[in-house]
Amino acid sequence: MRVALDAMGGDFAPQNCVAGSVQALRSYPHLQKLFLVGDEKRIRAELDKHRCTDPRVEIVNATQVVEMTDSAVESVRRKKDSSITRAVDLVKQGRADAVVSAGHTGAAVAATTIKLRTLEGVDRPGIAAVIPTETNLTVLMDAGANTDARPEHMLQYAIMGAVFSRHVLGYANPAIGLMSIGGEDIKGSEFTKDIFKLLKSSGLNFRGNIEGHDLFQNPVEVVLCDGFTGNVVLKTCEATAEAVIHWLKNELKRSPVRMAGALMAKNAFMAIKKRTNYEEYGGSPLLGVDGICIIAHGSSSAKAIKNAIRVALESIQRRINPRIVEELAAFYARA
C-alpha cells in the first residue's frame, strides 16, 4: 500500500507532516511506500532531524503551496506544481493508492474531483467525519465538501456513509439519521423534507430526523447533512470538547481537595480526553472520488498525521471504493 502525503499542507508543515510520517513508518510495516510531496530541501532537513533513512520514503519535489486564502478551483488550475496537486497526480498515475493532506480542504476536494473524477454512481463527493459518542462512533456526512447539495446527493451520502460505518468502523447495520430541527417528518426545510421522502423509501436503515442533541444522547451510526451544516456541527463539537476540558482543568485547580480528587480520577480524565481528541481519529475520508483521499485537520500534530495515514491504509485495505460502487449499483438496480 502506497500513500502520497501533502507534506506542505497544514499550519505546521512540513515539521509535523514529516514527524507524523516517521511515526507512521515505524508503526505500520504494511506501508510499502510513502511519498512526501513538497519543498525537497525542507522535507529532507526534517527527515534528517529524525535520522530517518527509511528506504520506503520518496521525496517528490513541488515548488508551490496552496495558501488558505487561495480559491480552491483556481489553485488547481494555476498552481499546477503545488504539493497537493502533485500528490493527487501520483494517485492518478497509479504510483500511489491514497493521498493525505492537512492543507486547504477545498483545494484537496477540487484536485481529487477534477483529476480523479467520481466513482460510478456518485455525483458529488462528501467528507465523512467520525464523531465519538458514549456508545458508538458516528459518521457525519458531509462535513464540508459540498455546501450546495441536492437531495439525490444526500441519498448517495447515506449509502457511502453506511459503507464506511460497516466496513471500517464495524457496525453491521448502521442506522442513518437526517439532521433537522425536529424529529417529526413534517419538521425542517423543503430541502430536508425532500431528502426525508427519498430516505424513507430507500430501504436503508433510516431512523428519521434527528436534532443536535441526538448526536450524543440518542446517536445513530450515520448523520446526514449538507456540507455547510456539517462543517458547522463538526467544528462546534470540536470547540465544545476543548472548552469543557479547559474549564474542567481550571475548576480542578481551585483547591487542594479538588486537585487531590483529580489525581485519583486521572485515568478517567485521560480516557475522556483521548476519546474526544481529534488526533486519535487522524483524518476524514473524502468519499465518492475515484481514489482514496484523507482530509486531516489544519492544525494536525505529528500524531494526527500518523493516524491520518492509518485511516488511508484502512480505507485501502478494506476496499472502501469498490464496496461503495457495488452498493450503489445494487441500490439503483433495485430502484
N, C-alpha and C positions, 0 to 999 in steps of 0.2 A: 504494500500500500504506500502510495506516494502523495505527499502533501506539499502544496506551494503556500508559503506564508508571506503575506504583505508585510515585510519587515520594517517599513516606514510608516505603517498605519497605527494611529493611536497617539494619545497625549504624551506617552513616554517611550516613543520609538527613536532609535532601534534598541535602546537598552533593554527594556522589558521584553520585547519581542525575541531578542536573541537569548536572554536569560531563560525565558519560558521554553524556547526551543531546546536549549541544552537540557533542561529538566525532562522534556518530553523524550529526547533521545535516550536518556538514562532510564526512563520508566517504561518505555514502550518498545521492546525489541522487535515487534512486528511492524514498526515504522521503517519501511525499507529505504525511503528516500525523502529528504526534507530540503526543498528549495527555499532559500532565503533570498527574497527579491527586494532590491533597493540599492542604496549607495554602497558599492562594494567596499570602499575603504573603511567606512564607518562600521559596517557589519563585521568585517574582518577584525577590526580593532576590538569590538565587543566579544567576538569569539576568542580572541587572544586573552582577554581578561579572565575568561572562564577556562582557559587552557584546553579548549575544545578542538580536537583534531579528528573528530569522528568522520570516517570516510563516507557516511551516508549524507553528509551536508554538501550541498552545491549552491554557491552564491550566483545569482543571476543579476547582473548589474542593471539598474534603472536610474535614469538621470532626472526624473521628475517625480513630484509628490503631489497628490490631490489634497489641497487645503480645505478646511472645513467651510470656508467662505465660497468655494467654487461651486458652480452649478453641476449637478450630478451628471446629466446627459452631456453637457458641453465639455466636462472634464474628460469624458471618454473619447470625445471627438478631437479635442485639441491637445490633450496630454497623452499622446499615444505611447510615450515612453515612461509613463508613471508606474509606480510599483504595483498598484492594484491591477492596472491593465496588463502588465507583463505577467503577473501571477495568473490571471484568468487565461491568458494566451497559452500558458503551459498546460492547463486543463484542456483547452480547445485542441491543442496539438497532440494530446494523448500522452504527454510526458508526466503529467500529474493527475491524480484521481480526485483531488479536492483542493479548494482554495480557502484560506483562513485570513480574515482581516479584521483589525480593530480600528480601522480608519473610517473615512467618510462612508456612512451606511448607504446613502443614495448612490454614490459612485460605484460601490460594490454591487448593489442591486442592478444599476444600469449596465455596468460592464458585463455581468454574468447573463443578463437577459438579452442584451444586444449580441454578444459574441457566442453564447452557448445556446440561446433560444430556450423555449419552454418545453417541458415534456409533452408528449402526445396527450391531448385531453385537458391541458391546463392553459387557461387564458392569461392569468397573471400570477406571478409567484407571491408567496407570503412568508413572513418571518414567524417561526414557531418558537416562542419564548417559554421556558419552563419556570413555573412559579411553585414554590413549595408551600404546602399546607400542613396541618397537623396530621392528616390521614393519607395524603397522596401527593403526587406531583401532577400539576395541571399544565396543559399545553395552551398557552394564549396565542391565538392565531386570528388576525395578523397583528404583529407588534410594530409595524411601521413601514412596510414595503409599499403598500397600495392604499393611499388615502382616499381614492375615488372608486371604491369597489362597487360592483353591481351584484345583485342577488345571486346570479349564476357563479360569480367568483367565490362568494361565501359558501356555496354548496361544495365547490371544489376544495375550499379550505377545510371544510368539515371532514371530507374524505381523507385529505392529506394529513390533517392533524390526528385523525384516528389511526392512520397507518403508523405514524411516528410514535404515538402513545402505545400502540400494540407491540410493535417490533423493537423499539428502543427502550421504552420505559417499562414494558412488560405487563400491560393491562389487557386482559383477554377480550373484553367487550367494552371499550371506553365509552362512557356517557358523554353526550355533547350538549352544551348549553349555549343559548344565544344571549349575549349581553344586551339588556334593555333596561327600561325604567320601571318595570313591574313584572310579576310572574304570570299574569293573565295574558292570553294570546291577543287580547284587544288593546293591550298597552304598547307604547312605542311609536316610532315614526312610521311613515308609509314604507320606508326602506326596510325597517326591521319586520314589519308585518308581512311584506312580500317574501322575505327570507324565511320567516316562520312557516309560511304555507309550503314553500319548497322543501324545507327540512321535515315537516310533519308527514309529507307524502313520500319521503325519500327511502324509507325502510331502514334508515340508520338508527342507532340507539339515541334518539333525540329526547332529552328530558323536557325541553321547552325553554321559555325565557328564564334568565337568572338576573339578579341585581348585583350591585357591587359587593354587598356583604356576603353573598353566596360564595364568592371566591374562596373564603376561608371557613365560613360557618356551615355551608352545605355544598362542598365542592364537587364539581364534575371533573372528568379527565381532559375534556377539550372545551375551551371557551372561545366562542366566535365573536369577532367584532371587526370593523373596518380598521385600516392601518392607523388612522388618526386617533380614534378612540383607544385602540390597543396600545399605542405608544404612550398616551397619557396615563392609562391604567398601570402599565409596566413601571414607568418612572415614578409614579406616585407610590406604588408598592415598595420600590427600592428606597425611596427617600424616607418613607414612614418607618421601615425597618431600621435604617441607620439612625433616625431621630430617636426611636424608642430605646435603642441600645445606648445612645449618648445620654438620654435622660436618666436611664437606669444607673449608669455609672456615676453620674453627678449625685443622685439621691443616695446611693450606697456609700459615698464618701463623706456624708454629712455627720456621721457619728461613729465612734469606735465599735458600738454594738452592731450597727449595720455592716460595717466593714468585716467584723468577725463572722456575721451571718453569711456575707457574700463569699468569704473564703470557704466556708463549709459547703456552699452551693456552687462552687466554682465550676465543677464538671457540668452541672446542668446549664449554667450560663454559657459555657463554651459550646455545648451541644446546640443550643438555640442559635448562637452566633454563626456556627458552621452551617446550620440549615438555611439561614437567611442570607448567607454571604454569596453574592453573585460569582465570586471567584471559583466556588466549588462547581458551578454549572458551566463555566468556561465561555460558551458562546451559543448562539441561536442559529439553527439551520434555516437557510432560505429555501423553503420547499417549493418545488414546481419548476425549477430550472434544470436543464439537461446536463447536470454535473453537480457535484457536492460543493456547496458554499456555506461557510460558517461565519456568522457576523458576531464579533466579540465586542465587549464594552469598550468605549473610547478610552477610559481610564484604566484599562486592564493592567493588572500586575503580572509579574512573571508566572505566578501560579495560575492566573486566569488564562493566559496564553497557552500554557501547558494543557489545561483542561479543554480549551477550545480545540486544540489538536486532537485530544482524546475523542471529543464529540465527532470530529471529522472521520477519525478511524472507525468509530462505532457505526456511523452512517454508511461508510463503505462496506464494512464487514457484514452488516445486516441488510444490505441490498435495498436501501430505502427507495431509491428511484425506480428500480424495476417493480417493486411492490406497489408503488403509487400508480404506475402505468397499468398494472394488472387490475387493481381495484377500480380505477376509473373506467377501464374498458368493460369490466364486468357490470359496473353500475349502469353505464349508458346502454349496455346490451339488454338490461332488464327494463329500462325506461320505455 
